[in-house]
């Protein structure tokens, strides 16, 4: 059946490419040299000239590093960790030790200026992405809530950039197949359009011995439409809309052996899955004057998801969870920023949002012995709408007191209100029903200031220092047993940073280095409830994180390039409170935070220019991270490990054939660890390899 689907989609993509080429055979005749692209909605200039620790990964780097989703960026960027486990629903992001596994994210994600509020939408295919910017450190002054660790900005390809039709076909071991097509063009020089489609199929890496099939097979389909219109010389309008569907068998968890740091066979009886529909639309309008850029960003996102999970992860029919989720998010932002080279630069904005978050979970206790002592079904129905409003301003004074010295001052005010209505039904074996209801609301406000200083040594070197506050919003614990635990407050952080950026050896070497210290309070920590049944979030911690980052890019000539990235993070609890167990983890390392991240890559281009191949591009890469503690008790951990990847691309004009391999040495490691009644873990992916064919018309 899977092979039939692949053939059908392949035929559709070929028809799509042929049709696109036919309707736009002269699309380049009226193409303007000056590109009309979605620029950064917030920053006033290129990231390299800003007093911010940031990394830019362009589409060439994404292809050569074989990056398929933002989860593949782990360790490619200093102190960035996004574990790849479970399903697309489980997509936490950690930067410099700040992250969140169970509730709202601590690192923000924007795609073409559209905010992604929930981490269940973070894992998406990046087939048509132009570049990804990762800003490390608190971005609360400009971006607001849930950006304590940083921001990931994703920009898709502009319709005006490299117009034409692209086809990509790929195949690899473990039943890995991909088919993608895109077409972009312009009409009358000022209206651009692009359409892309992508299908990905994975046979699965891990066997479930009880069910006799793969535990992590997946089919995913996505389509994206982008329209750009330069309605007037000073007015540009961009519309983007994307739909994604995925059907995934997830959760290849098995019993874990701490002594050997290994996992046993996957051995559970019930089908576990995660199906997701995500629809996202954004409208960006920009108006330019002689001194300012005035912009509006409207966005709408809808998420519909269904999860089924064998919660006991055993061949016995004990617990099963059925989970339905439905989210609607709307946001509107107005931003005005300087559009001149004067010594005073500023930007101001107003941001508002509404998020409707509803879910229903049904814990089915199938074992009669357990059900008779507890319940047969426990159904939890939650409605959790949230709305917020924010205003912000940032001023930059250039050449202040002395030439090439700049100071930026910024401040943001956020107000947020959340409501929660919870209905809990416990159905006993005799069909009797016990129902409870809980209802609450909470409101809070935050002021998040920032100050940064920058000194440009010359046109190619700069030093900076900054202090910034960030925060993550509070929320509700629908399954709380005590009224006092029903809600929890926001957590907040202060980030202190010193850094430098520069170009050396006549531009052959680009380097960026920084030191940071982060302290945060009211930390939201997942803890067990008094009756030992389930977990809730409590403001029970105070922590600090300190470390350093280094990025080097060396290009001795136009054929050879080297990239090195290193980050070290030491994140520890300064305070830990647990009223139930009276355990104190003060001094322990924070979980899910690798102490070290490292990547080294080399690229070499061989020019041949014969009849068959014009050039061969070789890429090799090593990425490593660790040590990584899985829980607050620091009992189980993953030591430092490294993965070796490689790629060879045979290129001729508009055709390329790529051969790639990941984890070439077959390194065994743990991707995720947790404890229920017993310790469980998911093994890391084995060695994978494949081939990709890319065609451009």
Secondary structure, DSSP 8 states (H G I E B T S, - for coil): -HHHHHHHHHHHHHHHHHHHHHHTTTGGGG--SS------SS-SS-GGGSSSEEEEEEHHHHHHTT--SGGGGBTTBTTEE----S-TT----EETTEE-SSSS-SEEEEETTEEE--GGGS----TTEEEEEEEES--HHHH-TT-SSEEEEEEE--TTSS-EEEEEEEEETTTEEEEEEEEEEEETTTEEEEEEEEEEEE--S-EETTTTEESS-EEEEEEEEEEEEEEETTEEEEEEEEEEEEEE-----EEEETTTTEE--B---S--EEEEEEEEEEEEEEEE-SSEEEEEEEEEEEEEEEEEEETT-SSS--EEEEEEEEEEEEEEEEEEEE-S-SSEEEEEEEEEEEEEEEEEEEEEE--HHHHHHS-SEEEEEEEEEEEEEEEEEEEEETT-SSTTEEEEEEEEEEEEEEEEEEEEEEE-TTS-EEEEEEEEEEEEEEEEEEEEEEEEEETTEEEEEEEEEEEE--EE-TT-SSGGGSEE--EEEEEEEEEEEEEETTTTEEEEEEEEEEEEEEEEEEEE-TTSSSEEEEEEEEEEEEEEEEEEEEEEETTEEEEEEEEEEEEEEEEE--TTT----TT-B-TT--SEEEEEEEEEEEE--SSS-SEEEEEEEEEEEE-EE-STT--SEE--EEEEEEEEEEEETTEEEEEEEESTT----EEEEEESSSEEEEE----EEEEEEEEE-
